[in-house]
């Protein structure tokens, strides 16, 4: 997705939030020429999910550190708004 399309998508999301604050309901994805943007179906897959720590007891320390780094990178992307969920 190009820079212009990304700016337009972000602007649409801002306007959608403002509309919701005023009681309007906007349904459907942002009108874009490229339909590869996030949809309601694939947004939930992008949200990082942290499980019970006891589920990771079988992993070695190195595997735990690798998984932690991966999960934290995904969490940072999600919390900064690059992943929508």
C-alpha positions as CSV (number, residue, x, y, z in Angstrom):
1,X,0.0,0.0,0.0
2,X,1.4,3.4,-0.9
3,X,1.9,6.3,1.4
4,X,-1.1,8.2,0.0
5,X,-3.5,5.2,0.5
6,X,-2.2,4.7,4.0
7,X,-2.8,8.4,4.9
8,X,-6.3,8.2,3.5
9,X,-7.0,5.0,5.5
10,X,-5.8,6.6,8.7
11,X,-7.9,9.7,8.1
12,X,-10.9,7.5,7.4
13,X,-10.3,5.7,10.8
14,X,-10.0,9.1,12.6
15,X,-13.3,10.3,11.0
16,X,-15.0,7.0,11.9
17,X,-14.0,7.5,15.5
18,X,-15.3,11.0,15.5
19,X,-18.5,9.9,14.0
20,X,-18.9,7.2,16.7
21,X,-18.4,9.8,19.4
22,X,-21.3,11.7,17.9
23,X,-23.5,8.6,17.7
24,X,-23.2,7.8,14.0
25,X,-22.5,4.2,13.0
26,X,-20.2,3.7,10.0
27,X,-20.2,0.2,8.7
28,X,-17.9,-1.5,6.3
29,X,-14.2,-1.1,5.5
30,X,-12.7,2.2,4.3
31,X,-13.4,2.9,0.6
32,X,-10.0,2.1,-1.0
33,X,-8.8,1.1,-4.4
34,X,-6.8,-1.7,-2.8
35,X,-9.0,-4.1,-0.8
36,X,-6.0,-5.7,1.0
37,X,-6.6,-3.5,4.1
38,X,-7.8,-4.9,7.4
39,X,-11.3,-6.2,7.6
40,X,-13.4,-7.2,10.6
41,X,-12.6,-10.9,9.9
42,X,-8.8,-10.6,9.9
43,X,-8.4,-7.9,12.5
44,X,-8.9,-10.3,15.4
45,X,-6.1,-12.5,14.1
46,X,-3.7,-9.5,14.4
47,X,-4.3,-8.9,18.1
48,X,-1.4,-10.4,20.1
49,X,-2.6,-13.0,22.6
50,X,-0.6,-13.8,25.6
51,X,-1.3,-17.2,27.2
52,X,-1.0,-18.6,30.7
53,X,2.8,-18.8,31.6
54,X,2.4,-22.4,32.7
55,X,1.7,-23.3,29.0
56,X,5.4,-22.3,28.3
57,X,7.0,-24.5,31.0
58,X,8.0,-27.2,28.4
59,X,10.1,-24.7,26.4
60,X,13.9,-24.1,27.0
61,X,15.1,-20.7,28.1
62,X,16.4,-20.0,24.6
63,X,13.0,-20.8,23.1
64,X,11.2,-18.7,25.7
65,X,13.4,-15.7,24.9
66,X,12.9,-16.1,21.2
67,X,9.1,-16.4,21.7
68,X,9.1,-13.4,24.1
69,X,11.0,-11.2,21.6
70,X,8.6,-12.2,18.8
71,X,5.5,-11.5,21.0
72,X,6.9,-8.2,22.3
73,X,7.6,-7.0,18.7
74,X,4.0,-7.9,17.7
75,X,2.7,-6.2,20.9
76,X,4.7,-3.0,20.2
77,X,3.4,-2.9,16.6
78,X,-0.2,-3.4,17.8
79,X,0.1,-0.9,20.6
80,X,1.5,1.8,18.3
81,X,-1.4,1.4,15.9
82,X,0.3,-0.4,13.1
83,X,-1.8,-3.5,13.8
84,X,-5.5,-2.8,14.2
85,X,-7.6,-4.9,16.5
